[in-house]
Amino acid sequence: MAYYTTKDANAEALSGLRIGVVGYGAQGRAQALNLRDSGCDVSVALREGGDSWEVARRDGFSPISFEDAAKTCDIVHMLLPDDVQWRIYDKQIGPYLKPGQSLTFSHGFNIHYGFIKPPEGVDIWLVAPKSPGSEVRKTYTDNFGVPGLFAIHTDATGKSRENALAFAHALGLTRAGVMECTFAEETEEDLFGEQAVLCGGTASLVKAGFEVLVEAGYPAEMAYFECLHELKLIVDLMERGGLTEMWHVVSNMAELGGRWVGPRIITEDTKEEMRKVLAEVRSGDFARRAREEFDSGSPNLQKLREEEAQHPIEVVGRQVRAMFKRG
């Protein structure tokens, strides 16, 4: 993949352009503040009276409506949750877009699956920090940045690529480096990673290990520490230096047991199920089912949330964290 740093970005490309950051959650706040601190002309578009309205005002912004962002901003940067974007876009943004504007994202979901259909003549690109919003902001204020991706979907003006790199630069991402990809690559890999490994796979593995220990008679508190609490220590080692660093730091006994047993837990059957998950993501089947769920008020998601909140690992976890909290 092509890799770009600060020297590859034209910092002046955004000069004179007004950027409307739509949404002020973790990513919205971090990106709006970084853009402003980089000298960009930034407005924040929100639902008046919403939870983020006063937060944005305290940060020195004068929030505008979604409609005003679409009417007055050169770059309309969509950072609302994916499951909200299509509803806001259809009624309050799309009808006001004009040729020459840019509609931009940090995740390609709604463009890739066709839930948002911009008019002709509008540039479509994304810049995606590979980090939570808190880290996007923290590393920027530490004079560095997190890695990121950028992708061009539509280049109506001939300026999309230059503007996307400049945008990544203004966020601080080119300090660490950004890679160029496609909307399909960013969207499909992100969804697969969340479902099969980072969120779905990890949560299920943690709960299964906890359940096996507790069913065998071990104290739930100890099982919580072993299967959930210590996971962060291992992930930090992996993030710092890959699997090699993790195996180097853990004990010889942990390495031997882990190398022997890991393939017994994650088997070829597991990989085959992962392939099915990826196929559902690539075909759009997951996206269609997700939209139906969100459009119906998320009844299944709410049920799953309620069920897991009562799982023993969550019950004992709340008790353990209360015992050991700082202060």
Rosetta blueprint (number, residue, H / E / L):
1 M L
2 A L
3 Y E
4 Y E
5 T L
6 T H
7 K H
8 D H
9 A L
10 N L
11 A H
12 E H
13 A H
14 L H
15 S L
16 G L
17 L L
18 R E
19 I E
20 G E
21 V E
22 V E
23 G L
24 Y L
25 G L
26 A H
27 Q H
28 G H
29 R H
30 A H
31 Q H
32 A H
33 L H
34 N H
35 L H
36 R H
37 D H
38 S L
39 G L
40 C L
41 D E
42 V E
43 S E
44 V E
45 A E
46 L L
47 R L
48 E L
49 G L
50 G L
51 D L
52 S L
53 W H
54 E H
55 V H
56 A H
57 R H
58 R H
59 D L
60 G L
61 F L
62 S L
63 P L
64 I E
65 S L
66 F H
67 E H
68 D H
69 A H
70 A H
71 K H
72 T H
73 C L
74 D L
75 I E
76 V E
77 H E
78 M E
79 L L
80 L L
81 P L
82 D H
83 D H
84 V H
85 Q H
86 W H
87 R H
88 I H
89 Y H
90 D H
91 K H
92 Q H
93 I H
94 G H
95 P H
96 Y H
97 L L
98 K L
99 P L
100 G L
101 Q L
102 S E
103 L E
104 T E
105 F E
106 S L
107 H L
108 G L
109 F H
110 N H
111 I H
112 H H
113 Y L
114 G L
115 F L
116 I L
117 K L
118 P L
119 P L
120 E L
121 G L
122 V L
123 D E
124 I E
125 W E
126 L E
127 V E
128 A E
129 P E
130 K L
131 S L
132 P L
133 G H
134 S H
135 E H
136 V H
137 R H
138 K H
139 T H
140 Y H
141 T H
142 D L
143 N L
144 F L
145 G L
146 V L
147 P L
148 G E
149 L E
150 F E
151 A E
152 I E
153 H E
154 T E
155 D L
156 A L
157 T L
158 G L
159 K L
160 S H
161 R H
162 E H
163 N H
164 A H
165 L H
166 A H
167 F H
168 A H
169 H H
170 A H
171 L H
172 G L
173 L H
174 T H
175 R H
176 A H
177 G L
178 V E
179 M E
180 E E
181 C E
182 T L
183 F H
184 A H
185 E H
186 E H
187 T H
188 E H
189 E H
190 D H
191 L H
192 F H
193 G H
194 E H
195 Q H
196 A H
197 V H
198 L H
199 C L
200 G H
201 G H
202 T H
203 A H
204 S H
205 L H
206 V H
207 K H
208 A H
209 G H
210 F H
211 E H
212 V H
213 L H
214 V H
215 E H
216 A L
217 G L
218 Y L
219 P L
220 A H
221 E H
222 M H
223 A H
224 Y H
225 F H
226 E H
227 C H
228 L H
229 H H
230 E L
231 L H
232 K H
233 L H
234 I H
235 V H
236 D H
237 L H
238 M H
239 E H
240 R H
241 G H
242 G H
243 L H
244 T H
245 E H
246 M H
247 W H
248 H H
249 V H
250 V L
251 S L
252 N H
253 M H
254 A H
255 E H
256 L H
257 G H
258 G H
259 R H
260 W H
261 V H
262 G H
263 P H
264 R H
265 I H
266 I L
267 T L
268 E H
269 D H
270 T H
271 K H
272 E H
273 E H
274 M H
275 R H
276 K H
277 V H
278 L H
279 A H
280 E H
281 V H
282 R H
283 S H
284 G L
285 D H
286 F H
287 A H
288 R H
289 R H
290 A H
291 R H
292 E H
293 E H
294 F H
295 D H
296 S L
297 G L
298 S L
299 P H
300 N H
301 L H
302 Q H
303 K H
304 L H
305 R H
306 E H
307 E H
308 E H
309 A H
310 Q L
311 H L
312 P H
313 I H
314 E H
315 V H
316 V H
317 G H
318 R H
319 Q H
320 V H
321 R H
322 A H
323 M H
324 F H
325 K L
326 R L
327 G L
